[in-house]
Amino acid sequence: MNKDQVKGKAKEIGGKIQEEAGELVGSSKQQAKGVANQVEGKLQKKVGDAREAVEDALDDEATIRRGNRQ
């Protein structure tokens, strides 16, 4: 797990809380900000997922190359 995955999930959760709080107090502005934060968090988490997949693929490639040298 990398920092983008963690920060993205945290922002997504914070956005959900903000959306619910906006709903409780009747603030459509806060609800909209909460939804926007959720979307931003999901996107950041996806970036982290992609970064991790690339890093894993590079690690696998390096392992294969080391194995072929022996």
C-alpha positions in Angstrom: 0.0 0.0 0.0 1.4 3.4 -0.9 0.7 7.0 0.2 -1.7 7.7 -2.7 -3.8 4.7 -1.7 -3.9 5.7 1.9 -4.5 9.4 1.3 -7.2 8.7 -1.3 -9.1 6.4 1.0 -8.9 8.9 3.8 -10.2 11.7 1.5 -13.0 9.4 0.3 -14.1 8.7 3.9 -13.8 12.4 4.9 -15.9 13.3 1.9 -18.6 10.8 2.9 -18.7 12.3 6.4 -18.9 15.8 5.0 -21.7 14.8 2.7 -23.7 13.2 5.5 -23.0 16.2 7.8 -24.3 18.5 5.0 -27.4 16.4 4.7 -28.0 16.5 8.5 -27.8 20.3 8.6 -29.5 20.8 5.3 -26.5 22.3 3.5 -26.5 21.3 -0.2 -23.2 23.1 -0.5 -21.5 20.9 2.1 -23.1 17.8 0.5 -21.7 18.8 -2.9 -18.2 19.4 -1.4 -18.4 16.0 0.3 -19.3 14.3 -3.0 -16.4 16.1 -4.7 -14.0 15.0 -2.0 -15.2 11.4 -2.4 -14.6 11.5 -6.2 -11.2 13.1 -5.7 -10.3 10.5 -3.1 -11.4 7.6 -5.3 -9.3 9.0 -8.1 -6.2 9.4 -5.9 -6.6 5.8 -4.7 -6.8 4.6 -8.3 -3.6 6.5 -9.1 -2.0 4.7 -6.1 -3.4 1.4 -7.3 -1.8 2.0 -10.8 1.5 3.0 -9.2 1.6 -0.1 -7.1 0.8 -2.3 -10.1 3.6 -0.8 -12.1 6.0 -1.2 -9.2 5.0 -4.8 -8.7 5.5 -5.5 -12.5 8.9 -3.9 -12.3 9.8 -6.0 -9.3 8.7 -9.1 -11.1 10.7 -8.2 -14.1 13.8 -7.6 -12.0 13.3 -10.9 -10.3 13.0 -12.7 -13.6 16.1 -11.1 -15.0 18.1 -12.0 -11.9 16.9 -15.6 -12.2 18.1 -15.7 -15.8 21.6 -14.6 -14.9 22.3 -17.5 -12.6 
